[in-house]
Amino acid sequence: MVNLTSAYEVLADAYNGGADPDGAGLNDPTFDALVGDLHGLRVASVACGQGRDTRRLADLGAEVVGIDASESLLAHARSFEQETPRGIEYLHDDAQTLGRIPDASFDAAVCHMALMDIPELEPTVRAIARILKPGGWFVASIVHPCYKTPADGELIDHVDGSTRRIVGRYFDEGPFNSVTRLEILPRVAYHRMLSTYVNTFAAAGLPILRMEEPVGERPVWQTVPGLLYFRSQLAAAATVSTTGTPLGAAGR
Ligand SMILES: C[S@@+](CC[C@H](N)C(=O)[O-])C[C@H]1O[C@@H](n2cnc3c(N)ncnc32)[C@H](O)[C@@H]1O
């Protein structure tokens, strides 16, 4: 048994009701495009919550293990699995260590809308790199760190009536304590600069190879992106640098 609680524990029922109440699975074309064909792949969903992304991964052909720190959200996920079995396994574990998961045991991993809710990024990314096989890939989506910052908001252009996104305190990394965000966010969210994400993934041997910034529904999200997606990948095999230092998968 892992001694672990998630800030989401108290929000579990509310979150479950809003995320995917009928258990149909995630409906997110950008996510689908980034993960691609999953037949024959063993995929870990890190911080899977009530399982909307695990169900989508399974429907796309993957063998899926969902991992989360909230027992209450996992209970919702398991009850959807009981209702409509897809062969998904759920584990209670900390994304910052993934201590219940052996090294090099997955072809791929995802983390949908959760990296900014996990307190420590660097150990999380290292743990994800550890559980991937050589050449394994990782897909994540996050709240866009450039357009949703600890001091953000919107104003109306008095000339054309359009809404503009305003941002501030971009450099203030840490708990997301904005007064302009929903009341729950200070308890669960962490702001990091875009460069922190990019550099942390590169340092863990999982460099980002592709990013997507989809257009959102609200008019303001049609002028700037509210979400950021990326796909990163481990080196396919061990390579040795000119100084003899092992790089890539074997150098983790
Ligand atoms: C916004 S929810 C996203 C859940 C799911 N991926 C989805 O898209 O619906 C963020 C999730 O991160 C989980 N979480 C936060 N910190 C965690 C940690 N240290 N280890 C594992 N899960 C964590 C929460 O329990 C919650 O389920």
The ligand as a Tripos MOL2 file, in Angstrom:
@<TRIPOS>MOLECULE
LIG
   27    29     1     0     0
SMALL
NO_CHARGES

@<TRIPOS>ATOM
      1 C1         -6.6900   17.4370  -13.8110 C.3       1 LIG1
      2 S1         -6.5720   15.7930  -13.2090 S.3       1 LIG1
      3 C2         -6.3030   14.9310  -14.7420 C.3       1 LIG1
      4 C3         -6.7440   13.5110  -14.6730 C.3       1 LIG1
      5 C4         -6.8200   12.8000  -16.0180 C.3       1 LIG1
      6 N1         -5.5260   12.6270  -16.6370 N.3       1 LIG1
      7 C5         -7.7770   13.5120  -16.9240 C.2       1 LIG1
      8 O1         -7.3640   14.0610  -17.9630 O.co2     1 LIG1
      9 O2         -8.9630   13.5400  -16.5930 O.co2     1 LIG1
     10 C6         -4.9850   15.7280  -12.4200 C.3       1 LIG1
     11 C7         -4.6860   14.3900  -11.7640 C.3       1 LIG1
     12 O3         -3.3620   14.3930  -11.2470 O.3       1 LIG1
     13 C8         -3.3500   13.5260  -10.1330 C.3       1 LIG1
     14 N2         -2.1360   13.7420   -9.3560 N.ar      1 LIG1
     15 C9         -1.7200   14.8810   -8.7510 C.ar      1 LIG1
     16 N3         -0.5440   14.6600   -8.1240 N.ar      1 LIG1
     17 C10        -0.2050   13.3580   -8.3500 C.ar      1 LIG1
     18 C11         0.8960   12.5440   -7.9810 C.ar      1 LIG1
     19 N4          1.9040   13.0260   -7.2350 N.pl3     1 LIG1
     20 N5          0.9120   11.2610   -8.3890 N.ar      1 LIG1
     21 C12        -0.0960   10.7650   -9.1440 C.ar      1 LIG1
     22 N6         -1.1750   11.4810   -9.5220 N.ar      1 LIG1
     23 C13        -1.2270   12.7730   -9.1310 C.ar      1 LIG1
     24 C14        -4.6320   13.9000   -9.4150 C.3       1 LIG1
     25 O4         -5.0040   12.9370   -8.4430 O.3       1 LIG1
     26 C15        -5.5900   14.0100  -10.5890 C.3       1 LIG1
     27 O5         -6.2030   12.7940  -10.8730 O.3       1 LIG1
@<TRIPOS>BOND
     1     1     2 1
     2     2     3 1
     3     2    10 1
     4     3     4 1
     5     4     5 1
     6     5     6 1
     7     5     7 1
     8     7     8 2
     9     7     9 1
    10    10    11 1
    11    11    12 1
    12    11    26 1
    13    12    13 1
    14    13    14 1
    15    13    24 1
    16    14    15 ar
    17    14    23 ar
    18    15    16 ar
    19    16    17 ar
    20    17    18 ar
    21    17    23 ar
    22    18    19 1
    23    18    20 ar
    24    20    21 ar
    25    21    22 ar
    26    22    23 ar
    27    24    25 1
    28    24    26 1
    29    26    27 1
@<TRIPOS>SUBSTRUCTURE
     1 LIG1         1 GROUP 0 **** ****
